[in-house]
Amino acid sequence: MAGGRMSALALPVDTSAAVQFKPFRARTPLFTVKAGRVLVTLTLPERLGAGDVEFARALAEQAAAYAVEVERLYRFGRRPSSSGRPSGRSVGKGVAA
């Protein structure tokens, strides 16, 4: 990741949270995450490059890993650690963990 300032946003997820994928025929797709009163929409440039494909695949991979971990915690009745340290790994450039 390039040096410089970086913004961080934490979205508390509850039962009212939602995600949405919207494909379009004549423009790039939108991916939206809604949590509470916050709406985050991922957009792409109109001309896509290999880096855009790499980002989309990394996003899907990390979202799938997140789902597996949430399901594991749910099935075993465990609460996440309060240490604040991630136990997994981050994959792909530009992917926030």
Backbone as CSV, one residue per row, in Angstrom:
resi,resn,N_x,N_y,N_z,CA_x,CA_y,CA_z,C_x,C_y,C_z
1,MET,0.855,-1.179,0.000,0.000,0.000,0.000,0.895,1.235,0.000
2,ALA,0.545,2.244,-0.743,1.318,3.468,-0.833,1.308,4.218,0.491
3,GLY,2.371,4.984,0.747,2.456,5.757,1.984,1.465,6.903,1.975
4,GLY,1.341,7.563,3.096,0.425,8.688,3.206,-0.708,8.394,4.156
5,ARG,-1.647,9.297,4.208,-2.782,9.155,5.116,-3.767,8.119,4.612
6,MET,-4.446,7.510,5.569,-5.461,6.531,5.225,-6.643,6.744,6.161
7,SER,-7.828,6.685,5.625,-9.035,6.776,6.432,-9.468,5.381,6.834
8,ALA,-10.097,5.285,7.986,-10.611,3.993,8.455,-12.069,4.164,8.834
9,LEU,-12.849,3.143,8.566,-14.273,3.160,8.868,-14.650,1.800,9.421
10,ALA,-15.226,1.772,10.605,-15.717,0.532,11.190,-17.243,0.558,11.143
11,LEU,-17.830,-0.488,10.584,-19.279,-0.572,10.475,-19.791,-1.665,11.405
12,PRO,-20.452,-1.296,12.498,-21.043,-2.323,13.355,-22.176,-3.022,12.600
13,VAL,-22.069,-4.321,12.477,-23.042,-5.096,11.715,-24.059,-5.721,12.669
14,ASP,-25.333,-5.574,12.327,-26.404,-6.223,13.084,-27.404,-6.785,12.082
15,THR,-28.553,-7.191,12.549,-29.532,-7.835,11.668,-30.117,-6.893,10.618
16,SER,-29.942,-5.593,10.787,-30.458,-4.660,9.776,-29.414,-4.352,8.697
17,ALA,-28.202,-4.848,8.836,-27.156,-4.609,7.836,-27.506,-5.335,6.542
18,ALA,-27.016,-4.805,5.428,-27.324,-5.408,4.131,-26.187,-5.176,3.149
19,VAL,-26.095,-6.053,2.171,-25.166,-5.888,1.056,-25.953,-6.053,-0.230
20,GLN,-25.487,-5.383,-1.279,-26.193,-5.482,-2.557,-25.204,-5.332,-3.698
21,PHE,-25.367,-6.175,-4.705,-24.592,-6.100,-5.940,-25.553,-5.690,-7.045
22,LYS,-25.187,-4.673,-7.813,-26.034,-4.217,-8.920,-25.227,-4.214,-10.210
23,PRO,-25.508,-5.149,-11.109,-24.853,-5.126,-12.423,-25.600,-4.194,-13.374
24,PHE,-24.888,-3.648,-14.322,-25.490,-2.786,-15.344,-24.955,-3.212,-16.703
25,ARG,-25.746,-3.052,-17.735,-25.296,-3.412,-19.082,-24.297,-2.405,-19.645
26,ALA,-24.528,-1.129,-19.406,-23.734,-0.100,-20.076,-22.724,0.600,-19.162
27,ARG,-22.512,0.097,-17.950,-21.534,0.717,-17.047,-21.040,-0.315,-16.051
28,THR,-20.040,0.046,-15.273,-19.475,-0.887,-14.301,-20.461,-1.137,-13.157
29,PRO,-20.330,-2.274,-12.491,-21.271,-2.627,-11.424,-21.034,-1.827,-10.148
30,LEU,-22.010,-1.904,-9.248,-21.900,-1.287,-7.922,-22.016,-2.384,-6.872
31,PHE,-21.263,-2.236,-5.798,-21.363,-3.137,-4.655,-21.558,-2.262,-3.428
32,THR,-22.644,-2.494,-2.695,-23.016,-1.612,-1.589,-23.113,-2.386,-0.283
33,VAL,-22.600,-1.770,0.779,-22.724,-2.291,2.132,-23.445,-1.235,2.954
34,LYS,-24.542,-1.651,3.625,-25.303,-0.741,4.480,-25.256,-1.281,5.896
35,ALA,-24.863,-0.425,6.832,-24.850,-0.793,8.251,-25.271,0.443,9.040
36,GLY,-26.364,0.308,9.775,-26.881,1.462,10.509,-27.259,2.568,9.545
37,ARG,-26.771,3.759,9.814,-27.066,4.907,8.957,-25.933,5.209,7.985
38,VAL,-25.081,4.197,7.732,-23.941,4.358,6.828,-24.141,3.484,5.598
39,LEU,-23.899,4.055,4.435,-23.994,3.339,3.174,-22.664,3.523,2.451
40,VAL,-21.985,2.420,2.141,-20.704,2.461,1.429,-20.904,1.772,0.094
41,THR,-20.607,2.477,-0.994,-20.747,1.906,-2.328,-19.381,1.870,-3.007
42,LEU,-18.999,0.678,-3.462,-17.750,0.524,-4.197,-18.041,0.779,-5.671
43,THR,-17.269,1.667,-6.263,-17.430,1.995,-7.672,-16.105,1.751,-8.388
44,LEU,-16.169,1.642,-9.680,-14.996,1.405,-10.505,-14.930,2.448,-11.612
45,PRO,-13.733,2.622,-12.196,-13.650,3.510,-13.362,-14.390,2.862,-14.538
46,GLU,-14.796,3.653,-15.477,-15.518,3.129,-16.642,-14.631,2.221,-17.498
47,ARG,-13.330,2.492,-17.522,-12.395,1.641,-18.266,-11.670,0.766,-17.261
48,LEU,-11.948,-0.525,-17.283,-11.382,-1.447,-16.310,-10.025,-1.966,-16.742
49,GLY,-9.193,-2.230,-15.750,-7.883,-2.811,-16.001,-7.712,-4.087,-15.195
50,ALA,-6.575,-4.729,-15.365,-6.293,-5.981,-14.660,-6.332,-5.783,-13.141
51,GLY,-5.901,-4.626,-12.657,-5.929,-4.354,-11.220,-7.346,-4.334,-10.662
52,ASP,-8.291,-3.898,-11.475,-9.695,-3.880,-11.044,-10.231,-5.302,-10.887
53,VAL,-9.844,-6.174,-11.803,-10.246,-7.581,-11.718,-9.594,-8.216,-10.499
54,GLU,-8.324,-7.930,-10.273,-7.605,-8.463,-9.112,-8.276,-8.015,-7.810
55,PHE,-8.652,-6.745,-7.739,-9.329,-6.239,-6.542,-10.658,-6.954,-6.321
56,ALA,-11.459,-7.117,-7.376,-12.762,-7.759,-7.249,-12.608,-9.204,-6.774
57,ARG,-11.639,-9.910,-7.300,-11.419,-11.295,-6.877,-10.932,-11.354,-5.424
58,ALA,-10.049,-10.438,-5.027,-9.573,-10.395,-3.640,-10.721,-10.056,-2.696
59,LEU,-11.600,-9.143,-3.112,-12.767,-8.786,-2.307,-13.654,-10.017,-2.099
60,ALA,-13.920,-10.759,-3.165,-14.750,-11.958,-3.070,-14.091,-13.010,-2.182
61,GLU,-12.798,-13.196,-2.322,-12.070,-14.176,-1.514,-12.117,-13.811,-0.032
62,GLN,-11.886,-12.554,0.284,-11.903,-12.121,1.679,-13.316,-12.161,2.257
63,ALA,-14.329,-11.823,1.461,-15.719,-11.903,1.926,-16.090,-13.356,2.209
64,ALA,-15.640,-14.281,1.371,-15.914,-15.702,1.594,-15.226,-16.188,2.873
65,ALA,-13.994,-15.771,3.099,-13.276,-16.144,4.317,-13.970,-15.571,5.551
66,TYR,-14.471,-14.348,5.445,-15.210,-13.706,6.542,-16.465,-14.517,6.863
67,ALA,-17.193,-14.934,5.832,-18.416,-15.717,6.026,-18.114,-17.045,6.712
68,VAL,-17.046,-17.701,6.309,-16.663,-18.970,6.929,-16.363,-18.761,8.411
69,GLU,-15.636,-17.713,8.757,-15.289,-17.455,10.150,-16.514,-17.093,10.986
70,VAL,-17.411,-16.278,10.439,-18.638,-15.926,11.161,-19.473,-17.180,11.400
71,GLU,-19.594,-18.034,10.387,-20.360,-19.265,10.548,-19.714,-20.174,11.588
72,ARG,-18.381,-20.268,11.597,-17.677,-21.094,12.576,-17.962,-20.595,13.987
73,LEU,-17.871,-19.282,14.186,-18.144,-18.713,15.504,-19.585,-18.974,15.929
74,TYR,-20.513,-18.841,15.000,-21.924,-19.078,15.285,-22.173,-20.535,15.658
75,ARG,-21.644,-21.458,14.866,-21.881,-22.891,15.093,-21.326,-23.371,16.422
76,PHE,-20.196,-22.833,16.824,-19.579,-23.285,18.066,-19.930,-22.395,19.251
77,GLY,-20.840,-21.443,19.044,-21.302,-20.588,20.126,-20.215,-19.753,20.751
78,ARG,-19.209,-19.420,19.958,-18.096,-18.632,20.481,-18.282,-17.165,20.175
79,ARG,-17.794,-16.369,21.089,-17.758,-14.934,20.855,-16.375,-14.589,20.323
80,PRO,-16.264,-13.619,19.423,-14.957,-13.232,18.921,-14.069,-12.761,20.065
81,SER,-12.775,-12.906,19.890,-11.804,-12.441,20.872,-11.891,-10.936,21.019
82,SER,-11.739,-10.448,22.227,-11.775,-9.005,22.449,-10.394,-8.386,22.354
83,SER,-9.395,-9.165,21.925,-8.026,-8.651,21.832,-7.889,-7.595,20.744
84,GLY,-8.807,-7.618,19.754,-8.734,-6.646,18.671,-7.718,-7.005,17.609
85,ARG,-7.008,-8.127,17.797,-6.021,-8.537,16.808,-6.635,-9.559,15.870
86,PRO,-6.470,-9.357,14.558,-7.023,-10.327,13.624,-6.263,-11.645,13.704
87,SER,-6.981,-12.759,13.537,-6.341,-14.053,13.559,-6.074,-14.571,12.147
88,GLY,-6.672,-13.937,11.147,-6.513,-14.368,9.769,-5.437,-13.603,9.056
89,ARG,-5.457,-13.708,7.736,-4.483,-13.003,6.931,-5.210,-12.159,5.900
90,SER,-4.555,-11.120,5.438,-5.125,-10.272,4.405,-4.511,-10.678,3.075
91,VAL,-5.335,-10.778,2.056,-4.864,-11.197,0.736,-5.245,-10.131,-0.277
92,GLY,-4.343,-9.822,-1.154,-4.644,-8.896,-2.241,-4.302,-7.467,-1.904
93,LYS,-3.954,-6.736,-2.952,-3.630,-5.319,-2.779,-4.908,-4.511,-2.635
94,GLY,-4.903,-3.516,-1.745,-6.022,-2.606,-1.618,-7.212,-3.197,-0.897
95,VAL,-7.041,-4.324,-0.229,-8.150,-4.943,0.486,-8.013,-4.628,1.960
96,ALA,-9.030,-4.019,2.518,-9.006,-3.706,3.937,-9.409,-4.928,4.726
97,ALA,-8.684,-5.185,5.793,-9.021,-6.329,6.635,-9.855,-5.897,7.812
